[in-house]
Amino acid sequence: MYTMEMETAVTITRAVSAGFCYGVRRAVTLAEGAAPCYSLGALVHNALVLDDLRAKGVIVADRVEEIPAGSRVLIRSHGEPPATYAVLREKGCEIIDATCPNVAKIHRIAEASNGRLLIVVGDAFHPEVVAICARAEESEVVEAGQLPNFTTLKSLTVVIQTTADKKLADFSLKKLKRDYTNAEIYDTICGATSERQTEAFTLAQSCDAVIVVGDKSSANTQRLAELCARVNANTQAVEHGADIDFSQLRDVRTIALTAGASVPERQIEEVHDIMTDELLTSATTATAETEVPQTADPIPEEKDDKEQTFDELLEANFKTLRTGEKVTGVIAAISNTEVTVDLGAKQSGYIPASELESDPDAEQVKIGDEIEAYVVRVNDIEGVIMLSKRRLDAAKNWDVLETAAAEHEILEGFVTEENKGGLIVMVKGIRVFVPASQAGLPKDTTLTSLVRTKVKLCISEISKGRNAKDRIVGSIRAATMRARGENMNRVWSDIEVGKQYSGVVKSITSYGAFIDIGGIDGLAHVSALSWSRVRHPGDILSVGQEVQATVIALDHEKKKISLSTRNEAENPWSNFIANYKEGDTVEVKILKLVSYGAFAHVADGVDGLIHISQIAEKHVENPADELTEGELVRAKITAIDNEKHKVSLSLKQAAELSDDEYAEEVAPTLATPEAAPEVAEVAEVAEAPEVAEVPEAAAAETVAETVTENAEA
């Protein structure tokens, strides 16, 4: 470490280990040499480095599917699961493997752990840990500092995430050593990480304040800040000099300066220079106020504009922007890679197009619009100002998400990627993790189907702190369930028998189809799907099909709805009533013989009963003695029950007509039983009814209710 003592008597001590570690430096060097190429995931957790690499032709692809076949692809230092390498090889890609040697060592240990349970001490969602677990037959992740809560009879192989907090990791390892005496434990924390943590911890104990430089998305930077904060409450984690809260450095005399493994030298220097200038200016001002008291406001010395050069006049007309500043500009151009913003400064501002692609409102952005952004970097040499809309949105909208979590509001987000544990959803510029179990998808549906789509979700967990890693967890499933509940209440408030809905078939069973009628499901029994006989609902319906459904029965107490998809215009009973009346004589086809009579086809969709007493003038013991199934006979309609849809027939009364009378009366309205569809068999009953019962809504309701109750049980 080296120190710098200023005129202010404030000493800044910079850690020697601050900045790029070997693995990160190697990955950046390989990327620069391979450009133009694709990087599978962000190469480092540092916006400045990524901006530089993007300018050199390194394109970040969040998913392997985004990489074109035959491309040159860089594997970052975190490593990737074996399946990723396989997909890239199938695409014919050239793989440049920048996996950190220390991480590669853990991969070999994981691959050799077959037959044992692999325990990884670290962050389950970190890419490094995901790649390690993918190389073992069976694995568990224990967060550093937490006690293991699993049980197993298998022998253990234990490794540690390279950037894990050593003290916290040791706490978890003690429990593992005590409870699992057959565990093989490998201390795989990177030596550079351990050295960096030890040096930072020592400095934090001896200095009045600590400044830790690094990107907020960098795990090792955040752990470094947490480590220092344990022994020095005046610890600040910053990305740029503009992030420093100088009010906390007002009375300090010694400041420690360190940085994470993904921080480039120029970023550390920028923080150091801004801190030095600010502290020096503050001290000089304080001294002047002490030694030369002012009794009146000083009058600035006037300067003749004629003495100013053209460059000085030009400079006066432009803004001077600094890193960390919030700015408002006008969109001047939009391309596939970036959005150019006129800031009224000498340089133009640039926002990566990728930030707007993950913004649900991006399609509304157009040339001439005003846009707010955060200044990430000012490069006077290259004449550019790198901006970030995402960071500004995140800062502005954090309170919105906290309120939404507290009040259980439903928010809209855009799914940007899928990872092993779930989905990443951008909500108002903030990354929200949705576990796979909360995606709300049916079984056998992949998470990929939601990528690059808008979704509704609830915030189930949110935590933020200066020295704690931001964590936001959401649930699409909870939002869907709540919306479904609201729709259910709305539907039940105005539903009534006879009302028709446009619905969607949700599922099909052997006994019917469940249909969504606007947020609530109803059952259409197989007998209520069509006026014709249906052997199986799948013969006429398919999942996802839109149908018109009519409510035929309701049970408000049990929240059950019986539906019918039959078209009333095709109701065979209505057609029958329009063409037939009591006293008509018709030709019918015998369908089924039973002990108490015979069922006969009268018209399309309508059957009638010939009671045994109406078969002949003589006494009939057995209908089969007089009739055969399929036989055509003359019958007279003796009764029509319009309410119950029943028809009574008599062969005896029809026989009383002469042939001439029959021809004159029946010929115009002859039925065509040969063309009649088959009908379902009618079960025999103990006591013979006088008329046949046509399948009707009441029967469907009873069966639907019984089947639904059994399904729920």
C-alpha positions in Angstrom: 0.0 0.0 0.0 1.1 3.6 -0.5 0.0 6.8 1.0 -0.5 10.4 -0.1 -0.4 13.2 2.4 -2.0 16.5 1.2 -1.8 20.0 2.5 -5.1 19.3 4.2 -3.4 16.9 6.6 -5.7 14.2 5.3 -3.8 11.0 4.4 -5.2 8.7 1.6 -3.8 5.2 1.7 -4.4 3.1 -1.4 -4.4 -0.7 -1.2 -1.7 -2.3 -3.4 -4.1 -5.2 -4.2 -6.8 -2.8 -5.5 -8.0 -3.3 -9.1 -7.9 -6.0 -11.7 -7.1 -9.5 -10.6 -5.2 -11.9 -12.8 -8.4 -13.7 -14.1 -10.2 -10.5 -15.0 -7.1 -8.9 -16.6 -6.6 -12.1 -18.7 -10.2 -12.1 -19.8 -10.1 -8.5 -20.9 -6.8 -9.0 -22.8 -8.2 -12.0 -24.6 -11.4 -10.1 -25.5 -9.4 -7.1 -26.9 -7.3 -9.5 -29.0 -10.3 -11.5 -30.2 -12.5 -8.5 -31.2 -14.7 -8.4 -33.1 -16.4 -11.2 -31.2 -19.3 -12.1 -28.9 -19.0 -12.3 -25.1 -21.4 -14.8 -23.5 -22.6 -12.6 -20.6 -21.0 -9.5 -19.3 -17.2 -10.1 -19.3 -16.8 -8.2 -16.0 -19.1 -6.4 -13.6 -18.0 -3.0 -14.6 -19.7 -0.5 -16.9 -16.6 1.4 -17.9 -14.8 -1.8 -19.0 -17.8 -3.0 -20.9 -18.2 0.3 -22.7 -14.6 0.2 -23.8 -14.9 -3.4 -25.0 -18.1 -2.6 -26.8 -16.4 0.2 -28.7 -13.7 -2.3 -29.8 -16.3 -4.7 -31.2 -17.1 -7.0 -28.3 -20.8 -7.7 -28.3 -22.4 -9.0 -25.1 -25.0 -11.8 -25.7 -27.1 -12.6 -22.6 -28.1 -16.0 -24.0 -26.4 -18.5 -26.3 -29.4 -18.4 -28.6 -28.6 -14.8 -29.5 -25.2 -15.8 -30.9 -25.1 -16.4 -34.7 -23.7 -19.7 -36.0 -20.0 -19.6 -36.9 -19.3 -16.6 -34.6 -16.2 -16.1 -32.4 -17.3 -16.4 -28.8 -15.5 -15.6 -25.6 -16.3 -17.5 -22.4 -15.9 -15.1 -19.5 -13.9 -15.7 -16.4 -16.9 -17.1 -14.4 -17.1 -20.1 -16.8 -20.1 -21.7 -18.3 -22.0 -25.0 -17.9 -20.9 -27.9 -20.2 -24.2 -27.7 -22.1 -23.3 -24.2 -23.3 -20.1 -25.4 -24.8 -22.0 -28.1 -26.6 -24.5 -25.7 -28.1 -21.7 -23.4 -29.3 -19.9 -26.3 -31.0 -23.1 -27.4 -32.7 -23.4 -23.9 -34.1 -19.8 -24.1 -35.4 -18.6 -21.2 -33.2 -15.0 -20.5 -32.4 -14.7 -20.7 -28.6 -12.1 -18.6 -26.8 -12.1 -19.8 -23.2 -11.3 -17.1 -20.7 -12.4 -19.1 -17.6 -10.3 -18.1 -14.7 -7.7 -20.8 -13.9 -8.9 -20.8 -10.3 -12.5 -21.4 -11.4 -11.4 -24.1 -13.9 -9.7 -25.9 -10.9 -13.1 -26.0 -9.2 -14.7 -27.4 -12.4 -12.3 -30.3 -12.3 -13.1 -31.0 -8.6 -16.9 -30.9 -9.4 -16.5 -33.3 -12.4 -14.6 -35.8 -10.1 -17.3 -35.7 -7.4 -19.6 -38.2 -9.1 -21.2 -40.5 -6.5 -20.7 -37.8 -3.8 -22.9 -34.7 -3.1 -21.2 -31.5 -4.2 -21.6 -28.6 -1.7 -20.8 -25.1 -3.1 -20.4 -22.4 -0.5 -21.4 -19.2 -2.2 -24.2 -17.3 -4.0 -26.5 -19.8 -5.7 -27.4 -17.2 -8.4 -23.8 -16.2 -9.3 -22.8 -17.4 -12.8 -19.6 -19.0 -11.4 -21.7 -21.1 -8.9 -24.2 -22.1 -11.6 -21.4 -23.3 -13.9 -19.8 -25.3 -11.1 -23.1 -27.0 -10.1 -23.7 -28.0 -13.7 -20.6 -30.2 -13.6 -21.8 -32.4 -10.7 -24.4 -35.2 -10.7 -25.9 -33.8 -7.5 -25.2 -30.5 -5.8 -26.4 -28.1 -3.1 -25.5 -24.5 -2.5 -24.8 -23.1 1.0 -24.7 -19.3 1.3 -21.5 -18.2 3.0 -22.3 -17.4 6.6 -25.4 -19.6 6.7 -25.8 -23.0 8.3 -26.4 -25.9 6.0 -30.0 -27.1 6.3 -30.0 -30.3 4.2 -29.7 -34.0 5.2 -28.0 -36.7 3.1 -26.4 -40.1 3.6 -23.9 -39.4 0.8 -20.3 -38.4 1.2 -19.6 -34.7 0.6 -17.2 -32.8 -1.7 -17.1 -29.1 -0.6 -15.8 -26.2 -2.6 -16.0 -22.4 -2.1 -16.9 -19.7 -4.6 -13.6 -18.0 -5.5 -14.8 -14.5 -4.4 -16.6 -15.6 -1.2 -16.0 -13.8 2.1 -13.4 -16.0 3.8 -14.6 -15.3 7.3 -18.3 -16.1 6.4 -17.3 -19.2 4.4 -15.2 -20.5 7.4 -18.3 -20.2 9.6 -20.3 -22.4 7.2 -17.4 -24.9 6.8 -17.2 -25.5 10.6 -20.7 -26.7 10.6 -20.1 -29.0 7.6 -16.9 -30.4 9.2 -18.7 -31.1 12.5 -21.8 -32.8 11.0 -20.2 -34.6 8.0 -17.0 -36.2 9.1 -16.5 -37.8 5.7 -16.5 -34.5 3.8 -13.7 -33.6 1.4 -13.2 -29.9 1.8 -11.3 -27.8 -0.7 -10.4 -24.2 0.1 -10.9 -22.7 -3.4 -11.2 -19.0 -2.5 -8.9 -17.2 -4.9 -5.5 -16.2 -3.3 -5.9 -12.7 -4.8 -9.3 -12.4 -3.2 -8.0 -13.5 0.2 -5.1 -11.1 -0.1 -7.4 -8.2 -1.1 -9.8 -8.9 1.8 -7.0 -9.2 4.3 -5.4 -5.9 3.2 -8.7 -4.1 3.1 -9.6 -5.4 6.6 -6.3 -4.2 8.0 -6.7 -0.7 6.5 -10.3 -0.4 7.7 -9.1 -1.0 11.2 -6.4 1.6 11.1 -8.1 4.4 9.1 -10.9 6.9 9.9 -12.8 6.1 6.7 -12.8 3.6 3.9 -13.7 4.1 0.2 -14.4 0.9 -1.8 -14.5 1.4 -5.6 -16.4 -0.9 -7.8 -19.6 -1.6 -9.8 -22.7 -2.3 -7.7 -23.3 -5.5 -9.7 -19.8 -6.9 -8.7 -20.1 -9.5 -6.0 -16.5 -9.3 -4.9 -16.7 -5.5 -4.6 -19.8 -5.7 -2.4 -18.2 -8.3 -0.2 -15.1 -6.1 0.2 -17.3 -3.3 1.3 -19.2 -5.5 3.8 -15.9 -6.8 5.2 -14.6 -3.2 5.8 -17.9 -2.1 7.3 -17.7 -4.7 10.0 -14.7 -2.8 11.6 -15.3 0.7 10.2 -18.8 2.1 10.2 -17.6 5.0 8.0 -17.3 2.8 4.9 -18.6 3.9 1.5 -19.0 1.7 -1.6 -18.9 3.9 -4.7 -18.7 3.5 -8.5 -17.3 7.0 -9.3 -16.0 10.0 -7.4 -19.3 11.7 -7.8 -20.8 9.0 -5.6 -18.7 9.9 -2.5 -20.6 11.5 0.4 -18.0 14.1 1.5 -20.1 15.1 4.5 -18.9 11.8 6.1 -15.2 12.8 5.4 -15.4 16.2 7.0 -13.5 15.5 10.2 -11.4 12.5 9.1 -7.6 12.5 8.9 -6.9 9.1 7.4 -8.8 7.4 4.4 -8.3 3.9 3.0 -8.9 3.5 -0.7 -9.4 0.0 -2.2 -11.2 -1.5 -5.1 -12.8 -4.8 -6.4 -11.2 -7.2 -8.8 -13.1 -5.9 -11.8 -12.1 -2.2 -11.4 -9.7 -0.7 -14.0 -6.9 1.5 -12.9 -8.4 4.7 -14.5 -11.5 4.3 -12.4 -9.5 4.1 -9.1 -7.5 7.1 -10.2 -10.6 9.1 -11.1 -12.0 8.5 -7.5 -8.7 9.3 -6.0 -8.3 12.6 -8.0 -11.9 13.8 -7.2 -11.4 12.9 -3.6 -8.1 14.8 -3.4 -9.5 17.9 -5.2 -12.6 18.0 -3.1 -10.8 17.6 0.3 -8.1 20.1 -0.7 -10.7 22.7 -1.8 -12.7 22.2 1.4 -9.6 22.6 3.5 -8.4 25.7 1.7 -11.8 27.3 1.9 -11.9 26.6 5.7 -8.5 28.1 6.2 -9.3 31.2 4.3 -12.4 31.8 6.3 -10.5 31.4 9.5 -7.5 33.6 8.6 -9.3 36.3 6.6 -12.8 37.0 8.0 -15.1 38.5 5.4 -17.4 41.4 6.4 -19.1 41.7 3.1 -19.6 39.8 -0.1 -16.5 40.0 -2.3 -16.9 41.8 -5.5 -15.7 39.7 -8.4 -13.0 41.3 -10.6 -14.5 42.3 -14.0 -12.9 41.0 -17.1 -13.1 42.6 -20.4 -14.7 40.3 -22.9 -12.4 41.7 -25.6 -9.5 40.0 -23.8 -11.1 36.5 -24.0 -10.0 34.3 -26.8 -12.5 32.7 -29.3 -11.9 29.3 -27.6 -12.7 30.8 -24.2 -16.0 32.3 -25.5 -16.9 29.0 -27.2 -16.2 27.1 -24.0 -18.5 29.5 -22.0 -21.4 28.5 -24.2 -21.1 24.8 -23.4 -22.0 22.8 -20.3 -19.3 21.1 -18.3 -20.5 17.6 -17.3 -19.1 15.3 -14.7 -19.4 11.6 -14.0 -22.3 10.8 -11.8 -24.3 13.8 -12.9 -28.0 13.6 -13.9 -28.6 15.2 -17.3 -31.5 15.9 -19.6 -30.9 15.9 -23.4 -32.7 15.6 -26.7 -32.5 12.4 -28.8 -30.5 13.3 -32.0 -30.2 9.8 -33.6 -31.2 6.2 -33.0 -29.2 3.2 -34.3 -29.2 -0.6 -33.6 -26.4 -0.2 -31.1 -26.9 3.2 -29.4 -29.0 6.3 -29.0 -27.2 9.7 -29.5 -28.3 12.4 -27.2 -27.6 16.2 -27.6 -26.7 17.5 -24.1 -25.8 21.0 -25.0 -22.2 20.1 -24.3 -19.1 19.9 -26.5 -19.5 16.1 -26.7 -22.5 14.1 -27.7 -24.0 11.6 -25.2 -24.5 7.9 -26.0 -26.9 5.4 -24.4 -26.5 1.7 -25.3 -29.4 0.4 -27.3 -29.5 -2.7 -25.1 -30.8 -0.5 -22.2 -33.8 0.6 -24.2 -34.5 -2.9 -25.6 -35.2 -4.1 -22.1 -37.4 -1.1 -21.4 -41.1 -1.7 -22.0 -41.4 2.0 -23.0 -38.6 1.8 -25.5 -40.9 1.7 -28.5 -42.1 5.1 -27.6 -38.6 6.7 -27.8 -38.1 8.8 -31.0 -35.9 11.5 -32.4 -36.6 14.9 -30.8 -37.8 13.4 -27.5 -36.3 14.6 -24.2 -34.6 11.9 -22.2 -33.1 11.8 -18.7 -29.9 9.8 -18.1 -27.0 9.4 -15.8 -23.4 10.3 -16.8 -21.3 7.2 -16.6 -18.1 8.5 -18.1 -16.8 11.7 -19.8 -14.0 11.1 -22.3 -12.6 14.4 -23.5 -10.0 12.8 -25.6 -12.5 10.6 -27.6 -15.1 13.4 -27.5 -17.9 11.2 -26.0 -20.1 11.1 -22.9 -21.3 7.6 -22.0 -24.8 7.7 -20.5 -27.1 5.2 -18.7 -30.9 5.6 -18.6 -31.1 2.3 -16.7 -29.1 3.5 -13.7 -31.1 6.7 -13.5 -34.4 4.9 -13.7 -33.2 2.4 -11.0 -32.3 5.3 -8.7 -35.6 7.1 -9.3 -37.9 4.0 -9.2 -36.5 2.2 -6.2 -39.0 3.9 -3.9 -41.7 3.0 -6.4 -40.8 -0.7 -6.1 -40.6 -0.5 -2.3 -44.1 1.0 -2.2 -45.4 -1.6 -4.6 -44.0 -4.4 -2.4 -45.5 -2.9 0.8 -48.9 -2.3 -0.8 -48.9 -5.6 -2.9 -49.3 -3.7 -6.2 -49.2 -5.4 -9.6 -46.4 -4.0 -11.8 -45.5 -4.6 -15.5 -42.1 -5.7 -16.5 -40.1 -7.0 -19.5 -38.4 -10.4 -19.4 -34.8 -10.0 -20.6 -33.3 -13.4 -19.8 -33.6 -16.8 -18.4 -31.1 -18.4 -16.0 -30.9 -21.7 -14.1 -33.0 -20.5 -11.3 -35.7 -18.5 -13.1 -36.1 -15.2 -15.0 -34.7 -11.7 -15.0 -37.4 -9.1 -15.5 -36.7 -5.4 -15.9 -39.2 -3.3 -13.9 -38.9 0.5 -14.2 -35.2 0.1 -15.0 -34.5 -2.3 -12.1 -33.6 -6.0 -12.4 -36.1 -8.2 -10.6 -35.4 -12.0 -10.2 -38.4 -14.3 -10.6 -37.8 -17.9 -9.4 -38.9 -20.6 -11.8 -41.6 -21.7 -9.2 -43.1 -18.2 -9.4 -43.2 -17.9 -13.2 -46.8 -19.2 -13.2 -46.3 -21.5 -16.2 -48.1 -24.8 -16.8 -46.1 -28.1 -16.4 -43.8 -29.0 -19.3 -43.7 -25.3 -20.4 -40.2 -23.8 -20.7 -39.2 -20.5 -19.2 -37.8 -19.5 -22.6 -41.4 -18.9 -23.8 -41.6 -15.8 -21.6 -38.2 -14.2 -22.7 -38.7 -10.9 -24.4 -42.3 -10.6 -23.4 -44.2 -8.2 -21.1 -45.5 -9.7 -17.9 -47.4 -8.7 -14.8 -45.8 -9.4 -11.4 -45.8 -8.6 -7.7 -42.7 -7.7 -5.7 -42.4 -10.3 -3.0 -39.0 -9.4 -1.5 -36.9 -6.2 -1.6 -33.8 -5.2 0.3 -31.2 -2.5 -0.1 -28.4 -1.2 2.0 -25.1 0.6 1.6 -23.1 -2.5 2.4 -25.7 -5.2 1.4 -26.3 -6.6 -2.0 -29.5 -5.3 -3.6 -32.1 -8.1 -3.8 -35.5 -7.9 -5.5 -37.6 -11.0 -6.0 -40.9 -11.0 -7.9 -43.7 -13.4 -8.6 -45.6 -13.6 -11.9 -47.7 -16.4 -10.4 -49.0 -14.2 -7.6 -50.0 -11.4 -10.0 -51.8 -13.9 -12.2 -53.6 -15.4 -9.2 -54.7 -12.0 -7.9 -55.9 -10.9 -11.4 -57.7 -14.2 -11.6 -59.4 -13.7 -8.3 -60.5 -10.2 -9.3 -61.9 -11.5 -12.6 -63.6 -14.3 -10.6 -65.4 -11.8 -8.4 -66.4 -9.7 -11.4 -67.8 -12.7 -13.2 -69.7 -14.0 -10.2 -71.2 -10.5 -9.6 -73.2 -10.6 -12.8 -73.3 -14.2 -14.0 -76.8 -15.8 -14.5 -78.2 -18.9 -16.1 -78.8 -18.4 -19.8 -76.0 -15.9 -20.2 -73.5 -16.5 -23.0 -69.8 -16.0 -22.9 -66.8 -16.1 -25.2 -64.5 -18.7 -23.6 -61.3 -20.6 -24.1 -60.9 -24.3 -23.6 -58.4 -24.7 -20.7 -58.3 -28.5 -20.4 -60.1 -31.6 -21.7 -61.1 -34.8 -19.7 -63.0 -37.9 -20.6 -66.2 -36.4 -19.0 -66.1 -32.9 -20.5 -64.1 -29.7 -21.0 -63.2 -26.9 -18.6 -63.7 -23.5 -20.2 -62.3 -20.1 -19.1 -65.1 -17.5 -19.4 -63.1 -14.4 -18.4 -61.0 -15.5 -15.4 -63.2 -18.3 -14.1 -63.5 -21.9 -15.3 -66.8 -23.7 -15.9 -67.4 -27.4 -16.9 -69.1 -28.3 -20.1 -70.1 -32.0 -19.6 -69.7 -34.2 -22.6 -73.5 -34.4 -23.0 -73.6 -30.6 -23.2 -71.0 -30.2 -25.9 -73.1 -31.0 -29.0 -76.7 -32.0 -29.9 -75.2 -35.0 -31.5 -73.6 -37.9 -29.7 -69.9 -37.2 -28.6 -67.8 -40.2 -27.7 -64.9 -38.0 -26.3 -64.6 -34.2 -25.9 -61.3 -34.3 -27.6 -63.0 -35.3 -30.8 -64.6 -31.9 -31.3 -62.6 -29.6 -29.0 -58.9 -28.7 -28.5 -57.0 -26.8 -25.7 -56.8 -23.1 -26.5 -59.8 -23.2 -28.8 -62.2 -20.3 -28.5 -65.9 -21.3 -28.1 -69.2 -19.8 -27.3 -70.5 -21.1 -23.9 -73.9 -20.7 -22.3 -74.5 -21.0 -18.5 -76.9 -23.8 -17.8 -76.5 -24.1 -14.0 -74.9 -22.3 -11.1 -73.9 -23.2 -7.6 -72.9 -19.9 -5.8 -72.0 -21.7 -2.6 -69.6 -24.1 -4.2 -68.5 -21.7 -6.9 -69.3 -24.1 -9.7 -70.6 -23.4 -13.1 -72.1 -25.8 -15.7 -71.8 -24.7 -19.3 -73.1 -25.8 -22.7 -71.5 -25.3 -26.0 -74.5 -26.4 -28.0 -75.9 -23.9 -30.5 -79.6 -23.2 -29.6 -80.3 -22.5 -33.3 -79.5 -26.2 -34.0 -81.7 -27.5 -31.1 -83.4 -30.6 -32.5 -86.3 -30.2 -30.1 -87.1 -26.8 -31.5 -87.1 -28.2 -35.0 -89.2 -31.1 -33.8 -91.9 -28.8 -32.2 -92.0 -26.8 -35.4 -92.8 -29.8 -37.6 -94.7 -32.2 -35.4 -97.7 -32.2 -33.1 -99.7 -34.6 -31.0 -101.9 -36.9 -33.1 -99.4 -37.0 -36.0 -98.6 -40.5 -37.4 -94.9 -41.0 -38.4 -92.6 -43.7 -39.5 -90.0 -44.4 -36.8 -87.0 -46.7 -36.3 -86.7 -49.0 -33.4 -83.5 -48.2 -31.5 -83.6 -50.2 -28.3 -85.8 -52.8 -26.7 -86.3 -52.8 -23.0 -88.6 -54.7 -20.6 -91.2 -51.9 -20.5 -91.3 -51.1 -24.2 -89.1 -49.8 -27.0 -87.2 -46.5 -27.8 -87.6 -45.3 -31.3 -86.0 -42.5 -33.4 -88.7 -39.9 -34.4 -86.6 -37.0 -35.8 -83.1 -35.8 -35.8 -82.0 -35.6 -32.2 -85.4 -36.7 -30.8 -86.4 -40.1 -29.6 -89.7 -41.4 -28.2 -90.9 -44.2 -26.1 -93.4 -46.9 -27.2 -94.7 -48.2 -23.9 -95.3 -52.0 -23.9 -99.0 -51.4 -23.6 -99.0 -49.4 -26.9 -97.2 -52.0 -29.0 -100.2 -54.1 -30.0 -103.9 -54.6 -29.4 -103.2 -57.9 -27.7 -101.3 -58.3 -24.4 -97.5 -58.3 -25.0 -95.2 -60.1 -22.5 -91.9 -59.2 -24.1 -91.4 -56.3 -26.7 -88.9 -58.6 -28.5 -91.7 -60.9 -29.4 -93.3 -58.1 -31.6 -90.4 -55.8 -32.6 -86.7 -56.0 -33.6 -84.0 -53.3 -33.3 -83.6 -51.4 -36.6 -87.1 -52.2 -37.8 -89.2 -49.4 -39.4 -92.8 -49.1 -38.0 -95.7 -46.7 -38.1 -96.4 -44.9 -34.8 -98.7 -42.2 -33.6 -97.5 -39.3 -31.4 -99.8 -39.5 -28.4 -98.1 -37.0 -26.1 -95.4 -34.3 -26.2 -94.0 -32.9 -22.9 -92.4 -29.6 -24.1 -90.9 -28.8 -20.7 -89.2 -32.2 -20.2 -88.6 -32.8 -23.9 -90.4 -36.2 -23.8 -92.3 -37.9 -26.6 -94.8 -40.8 -26.2 -95.6 -43.1 -29.2 -98.3 -45.7 -29.9 -98.1 -48.5 -32.5 -101.6 -49.7 -31.5 -103.3 -46.4 -32.4 -101.3 -46.1 -35.7 -102.6 -49.5 -36.7 -106.1 -48.3 -36.6 -105.4 -46.1 -39.7 -106.1 -47.5 -43.2 -103.2 -47.5 -45.7 -104.8 -44.7 -47.6 -105.4 -42.7 -44.5 -101.8 -43.3 -43.4 -100.4 -42.3 -46.8 -102.5 -39.1 -46.9 -101.6 -38.1 -43.3 -98.0 -39.2 -43.0 -96.4 -38.9 -46.4 -95.7 -35.1 -46.2 -93.8 -35.5 -42.9 -92.1 -38.8 -43.1 -89.0 -39.1 -40.9 -85.8 -40.4 -42.5 -84.5 -42.8 -39.8 -81.9 -44.3 -42.1 -80.1 -41.0 -42.0 -80.5 -40.6 -38.3 -77.3 -40.6 -36.2 -76.6 -43.2 -33.6 -77.8 -42.3 -30.1 -76.4 -43.3 -26.7 -77.8 -46.5 -25.2 -80.5 -46.0 -22.7 -80.2 -47.9 -19.4 -83.1 -49.9 -18.2 -85.0 -48.7 -15.2 -86.9 -50.7 -12.6 -90.2 -49.1 -13.2 -91.2 -48.3 -16.8 -91.9 -44.6 -17.5 -94.6 -43.7 -20.0 -92.4 -41.4 -22.0 -88.7 -41.3 -23.0 -86.4 -38.8 -21.5 -84.2 -36.9 -24.0 -80.7 -36.0 -22.5 -81.1 -32.5 -21.2 -79.3 -29.7 -19.3 -80.5 -30.9 -15.9 -78.7 -34.2 -16.4 -75.6 -32.5 -17.6 -75.6 -30.3 -14.5 -75.9 -33.2 -12.1 -73.1 -35.2 -13.8 -70.9 -32.1 -14.1 -71.3 -31.3 -10.4 -70.5 -34.9 -9.3 -67.4 -35.1 -11.5 -66.1 -31.8 -10.4 -66.5 -32.7 -6.8 -64.6 -35.9 -7.4 -61.9 -34.1 -9.3 -61.5 -31.6 -6.5 -61.4 -34.4 -3.8 
